[in-house]
Each structure stands twice: as C-alpha cells, then as structure tokens.
Amino acid sequence: MAELEVEIVAADHFVWSGAAKMVKARTSDGEIGILPGHSPLLAILAEGELAIEPVSGDRIAVAVDGGFFSVDNDRVVIVADNAQLGDAATAGIR
C-alpha cells in the first residue's frame, strides 16, 4: 500500500513526522486533501487545523497559525509559523 512521508516543523521546533495515509489542510485557496500519488504542489497554509491519518494509530490534529506546505513524490513537508499537536497526539519519529 502506498503511503505519504510527512514531516511537520514549526519555526522554532520539530512537531511530528511519520507515515500517513492522508493529510488534510486549509490553504489560502480552501481546504485540500493529500493522498499518495498526489501531483507536486506548493501552497500557503492558512490558520486552522491539519488532520493526519497515520498508517497506524489514531487521527492526529495539529493546530497551525499559517506557513506553507509542499508535496512531491509522496513526501509532504509542512513548515508552520507556529504549530501545536492536539491533546491526544504524541510526537512522531524523527
């Protein structure tokens, strides 16, 4: 099964990384969902919540204050101005 390699960093700290089935985010143009095989993309991240469906485990929510994210070859890199994992989430591998 194809999967995404996801890495989330804030301006001053590492937030989360790991394998995921899907990433959902709010951009300046609206909400977008990223699945494996998505075409390359660079977008401005709007304030809101990122939703990550990891390959194993529960859904992860990350509150972000803006930034950008890129998608290329099933790799999603999210660089947020400020980011905070939801209460139930734990930091992924690095």
C-alpha positions as CSV (number, residue, x, y, z in Angstrom):
1,M,0.0,0.0,0.0
2,A,1.3,3.5,-0.9
3,E,1.8,5.9,1.9
4,L,2.9,9.5,2.4
5,E,6.1,10.5,4.3
6,V,5.0,13.5,6.4
7,E,7.2,16.0,8.3
8,I,5.8,18.9,10.3
9,V,8.1,21.6,11.7
10,A,7.3,25.0,13.3
11,A,9.6,28.0,13.0
12,D,11.3,27.1,16.3
13,H,10.7,23.3,16.9
14,F,10.1,19.9,15.4
15,V,6.4,18.9,15.6
16,W,5.8,15.4,14.0
17,S,7.0,13.1,11.3
18,G,5.9,9.7,10.1
19,A,4.0,7.6,7.5
20,A,0.4,8.6,6.7
21,K,-2.5,7.6,4.5
22,M,-3.8,11.1,4.2
23,V,-3.2,14.7,5.1
24,K,-5.9,17.4,5.2
25,A,-5.1,21.1,5.5
26,R,-6.6,24.5,5.0
27,T,-4.8,26.7,2.4
28,S,-5.3,30.3,1.3
29,D,-7.4,28.9,-1.5
30,G,-9.5,26.5,0.6
31,E,-9.3,23.0,2.1
32,I,-7.2,20.3,0.4
33,G,-6.7,16.6,1.0
34,I,-3.4,14.9,0.0
35,L,-3.4,11.1,-0.8
36,P,-0.4,9.0,-2.0
37,G,0.2,9.8,-5.7
38,H,-0.8,13.4,-5.5
39,S,0.8,15.7,-8.0
40,P,3.5,18.1,-6.8
41,L,2.1,21.1,-5.0
42,L,3.3,24.2,-3.1
43,A,0.7,26.0,-1.1
44,I,0.3,28.7,1.5
45,L,-1.0,27.3,4.7
46,A,-3.9,29.2,6.4
47,E,-4.6,29.3,10.1
48,G,-6.6,26.2,11.2
49,E,-6.2,22.5,11.8
50,L,-4.2,19.9,10.0
51,A,-5.6,16.4,10.0
52,I,-3.3,13.5,9.6
53,E,-4.4,9.9,9.2
54,P,-1.3,7.9,10.1
55,V,-0.7,4.4,8.7
56,S,-1.1,3.1,12.2
57,G,-2.8,4.7,15.2
58,D,-5.4,7.4,15.7
59,R,-6.0,10.6,13.7
60,I,-3.6,13.4,14.6
61,A,-4.7,17.0,14.8
62,V,-2.2,19.9,14.6
63,A,-3.3,23.5,15.1
64,V,-1.3,25.8,12.9
65,D,-1.0,29.6,12.6
66,G,0.0,29.7,8.9
67,G,3.1,28.8,6.9
68,F,3.4,26.6,3.8
69,F,3.4,23.0,2.7
70,S,4.8,21.2,-0.2
71,V,4.0,17.8,-1.8
72,D,6.4,15.9,-4.1
73,N,6.9,12.2,-4.7
74,D,4.7,11.2,-1.8
75,R,6.6,13.4,0.6
76,V,4.7,16.1,2.4
77,V,6.7,18.9,4.2
78,I,4.7,21.4,6.3
79,V,6.5,24.4,7.7
80,A,4.3,26.3,10.1
81,D,4.8,29.7,11.7
82,N,3.5,28.1,14.9
83,A,2.2,24.5,15.4
84,Q,0.8,22.6,18.4
85,L,-0.2,18.9,18.4
86,G,-3.7,18.1,19.7
87,D,-4.0,16.7,23.2
88,A,-4.2,13.0,22.2
89,A,-1.3,13.2,19.7
90,T,2.3,12.3,20.5
91,A,5.4,13.3,18.7
92,G,6.3,11.1,15.8
93,I,9.7,9.8,14.8
94,R,12.5,12.0,13.7
